[in-house]
Amino acid sequence: MDNYHAFTGKKIDPPSISEDMTVSKLIEYFSSTGYNARRLAEAASILKHMIDSNTTICLTLAGAMTPAGMGRAIRIMIEKGFVDWIVSTGANIYHDLHFAYGLPVRQGHFNVDDDILYSKQIVRIYDVYIKETGTLQAQDIIVQNDVRNGMKNMSDLNSTADISHTLGKAAKANSHFPEKSFTVAAFENDIPIYIPAISDSSIGLNMLPLLFDDQHMPFNVINDVAESAAILWKSTKSGALELGGGVPKNFFQQTGPALYQILKLKEGGHDYIIQLTDARPDTGGLSGATLQEGKSWGKIKTSHSGNVIVYGDASVYFPILCAYAISECKPRKQKRIFAYKTKWMKEMKEIYLSKKR
């Protein structure tokens, strides 16, 4: 860190733009500049290192990335073995499934009269339009039926990753376009998707009829906490690509304190984190909290390296990072964490209990 205060950095020599630049050349261009362009190049470098070093990589998804069409990029990252587990808002899974089932989502406009849209049964996410009846209510019926049927085969030791797995399995079997869904890809490759704030989404809303029908709910969000902590516990190296902030960001990062502060099983936290966000750090909110701040909580190994925040729109930066990764990195064998999550949690529990005796 001492050289941060010295005039020893790379000389800035205005780089050239060419008509045939690849995404790798674009990242190289960014690396020769400053500001968030250079931060994006640093993020690309860290992502490549995570992939090449076989780091266990989590993708966190806040906001609503999938309605804008980001689901297929996530799917490709899963298929290449560049994502090992996911923490998401329920919205991203719910809207991702629209594309698998061919339910209409269209480009709209942000400068509109929403009273008129409501009268036409059009739901708006900034400049994305979704049909109330033709899309949302149709998706609701699918989700309710799939969860109801999936719960019949569940034991009492389940997490929200089992709900996501159920939805992906059903979409794989029943949808017309499963290749458009990252939820399906997660099912196919045994990638657990946790929805820690499941009640704050249409996935949670669709549990309401099941609850009123006295349907047994065989999952517990505290199992999410235990299973995610077990993933870090079992990982030789751990990192994340965080899109936005919110609950998904903190849920991933809190696995460090879960092991160190609460269970007292493992110290250190995560090795690498890349965050793409437009949130400010000075308001105290976790969406904008710096990654360096996380060191004081034991969320990361060090505040000095291996982490970067790129300030800006994740819908712009994420596809660039995906394109760079698939251009520069060889595919990896999937770790198939879903198949091991319960076993790892039970092992961790036994060690925790043995230390208490």
N, C-alpha and C positions, 0 to 999 in steps of 0.2 A: 504493500500500500504506500510505502515511502515514495516510490517513483511517480505516484499520482501528483506529487507536489513538485515535480522536476520537469524541466523543459526537454524531455527525452522521448516524447511520443512519436509515433509515425508521422513523417512529413506529409502534410496535405498538399497534394499536387492534383489539381482538378482533373478527375478521370473523364474518359470519353464515353459517349453513348454511340452505339452502332445499330444499324437496322436489323441485325440478325442476332441480337443478344439473347442468350438462353437465360433461364431463371438463375442458374448458377453464376453466370456472368453479372446478372443484375445484383445478386447478393454481394459479389466481389466489388462491384461498383459502390454499393452502400457502405461496405467496410472501409472504403477510402474517404468517406465523408464524415459527417457529424450528426448530432441530434438523434432523433428516433430512427433515421435511416441506418445509422451506425449501430444503434441498439438492436435493430432487426437483424443485422448481419451477425451480431454477437449471439442473438437468440438462435440463429441458424447454426452457428458453430457449436453451441451447447447441445442443441437437438441432435446434431450429427454425432457428437461425442457420446450422448446418452445411448443412441441406437447402436453405434459401433462397439461400445463397451458392455453391451447386453444389460444395461440398466433396466430395472422394472419401471415402466413408464405409465403414469396415470394421465388421462385426459380429463380435465374438468370443464364442464359446459354450463355457463350461466346465461341468463337472458333467454332469448329465443333465436338460436342460430339456425335451427332446421327449417322454420317456415321460409327463410330466405334462400334455402337450397343448399346448405352446407353439409347435409347428411351424407351425400355420396363421397365427399372428400374425407369425412371421418371413416366411412366404410373402407376406402382404399388404404388408409393408414392402418386399419385393423388387419386387412388382408395381407399387407406387407409385413405384419408382425411388429409394427412400430408403436402400437398401443396395447398395453397388457391389462388395464382395467380403467373404468370410467366412473366419474361422479358427475351426475347431471341433475338439472331441474327436471321435474316431471314433464314440463312443457316441451322440452326438446325431444323426449321420447314420443309423447302424444302426437306432436306435429310431424315428426319423422315418419310415423306410420301412415299418414295421409298419402304419402307418395308411393308406399308399398301397395296400398289398396286402390290407388288411382283416384283418390278423392280430390276435388278441384281446389287448387291454390293459385292465385293470380297476382301479378304485379298490379298495384293500384297507385294511389297518390297520397302524399302526407298532408297536403293543404286542401282539406275537404270539410264538409259539414257532416259531422258524425251522426246527427239526428236523422239526416237523409239516409245515411248508410244503414242505420238501425232499422228504419222503415222498410228497407229493401233486404233485410236479413243478411247484411254483409258485415263481417267482423274485421276490424283493422288492426294490424300490428305495424305501426308507422306507415310504410308504403306497400305493405303486403295485404291482400284481401283474401278472406276465407269465407265460404258460405256457411251460414248458420245451420240450415237444414241438410243441404247436400253434402257437407263435409263434417262439421262438428257433431251433429246429432247422429249421423251415420257412424262416425268413429266411436261415439259413446256406446252404441249398441255392441259394436265389435269388442271394445275393451271390456265391458261388463261381462259379456259371454265368455271371453277368453280367460279372464281372471276367475270367474265362477268355476269354469271347468278345470282350470289349472290348480285351484285350491283343493280340489278333491283328492289330488295325489300328493299333497304336501303334508309333512310332519309338522310338529310344533316348533322346530328350531330353524326358522327361515328368516331371511332378511329381504329388503326391497330388491336386492339383486335377483332373488327368485321370482319376483313379480315381473321384472324386466325380461328374464329368461323365458318366462311363460309367454309373454307378449311376442317376443322374437320367434319362439318356436311356432306359435299359432300363425304369425304372419308368413313364416317360411312355408308353412303347409297350405295356407288358404289365400294369400294375396296374389294379385296378378303380376306385381312388379317387385318381388323381394330383393332384387338386385339394387334397388334404389334406396334401401333402408340400412342404416348403420345398426339399428336394433336387431335386425335379422343377422347381419354379419357378426355381431357380438354373440348371438346364440350359436351360430355355426362354428365359431372359434373359441367357445368357452371363455368369453370375456365378461366378467361381472360388471353390471351397470348398477351403481347405487343411486337411490333417489332419497337422500336424507330428509328433504322437506317435501315428502310425497303428498302431504295434505294440502300443500300450497300449489296445486296444479289440477288439471283436468283428470289426471290419473287418480288423484285422491278424491276428486268430486265423484268419479264413477264408482268409488267404493261405497258411497252413501246408499244407493239402492240395495247393495248386498248387505250392508249393516242392518237396514230396516227389514230385510227379509230374513234376519237372524242367521245370516251366513257366517260361519266360523272364520275368523281372520287369523290364519296360522303364521303370521310374521310379526316381527318386533323390530322397530327401528334401532333399538339398542344392540341388536345383533349386527346391524350395519357398523356400529362403532367397534364392536369386537372383531368382526371379520376384517375390516379395513386396517385395524391395528395389527392384526396377524399378518397381513400382506407385507407391511413394513418390517415387522419382526423377522419374517422369512427372507427378506430381500437383502442380497449382498450389497447392491447399490440401488438407490431409489430416486426417482425424479418425476417431474410433472410438466405438462404443457397446460397452462391455465388460461381458458378463454373467458375473460371477464373476471368477476370476483364472486360476491354473494356466498351463499351457503356452500356450493360445491368447492370453492377455493378453500374456505376454512375447514371444511370437513376433511379434505385431503390432508391439510397441514396439521390438523390437531392429532393425527396419528402419532406424531412425535411426543407431545405431552401425554398422550394416553399411555404410551409405553414407559416414559421416563417419570412423569409426575405422579401418575395414578397407579400403574401396575409395578413400576420400578423394575422393569425387565430389560430395558435396552435404552442406552443414552445416545443422543446424536441427531436424531431426526433425518431429514432427507438430504441427499447429496446435491441435487440439481432442481431448480425451478425456473421456468420461463412463464411470465405472466403478460398477457396482452390485455390492456385495460385503458379506459379513459377516465377512471375514477381518481380523485385527488387524495393524497395522503393526510392532509392537514385537518380533515374533519373528524378523524378518529374512527371512521368506518372501516370494516375489514375488507371491503372491496378495494379500497385504495391503500390499505396498509402496506408499507414497503416490505419486501421480502427480507431485508436486513433486520427489520424489527422482529421478525419471526425467530431470529437467533436467540433473543432474550427469553423466549418461551421454549426453546429446545425444538423448534419446528424444522430447522435446517442445520447442517453440519457447521457451516461457517458463513458469516455475512460478507466475507471478502472475495469470494469467487464462486463460480458455478451457478449464479442466479442473475437474472436480468428482468427488468420490467420495460416493456415497449409500450409507450403511451400512444393510444390511438384506437382505431376501430378494428376489432378482431375479425370482422367480416372481410376486411381488406388484407390484414396481415396473415391470417391463418391459411388461406389458399396458397399464398406465396411460400410459407414455410412447408406446407405439404408438398408442393411441387419441387421445392429444393430437396426435401428428404428423399422422395422417390427417385430423384435424379442422381443423388450423390451416395445413397446408402443401399447396400445389398439387403434383400428381404431377410427377416429373421424368423426362426421357428417360434410359433406361438407358445407362450408359457401355460396357457389354458388354466388360469387361476380359478375359474369357476368350479372346476372339478376338485380343487384342493381346499377351497376356502373354509369349509366346515371342519375338515380334518385339522387344518392349521390352527383354527380357533380352539379346538378341543385340546390340542397339544399345548398351546399357550396357557389355557386355563389350568391344565395339570401342573405346569411349572409354577404358575402364580400361586396356586393353592399349596404346593409343596414348600414354597418359600415362607408361607404364612404359618405353617405347622411348627 
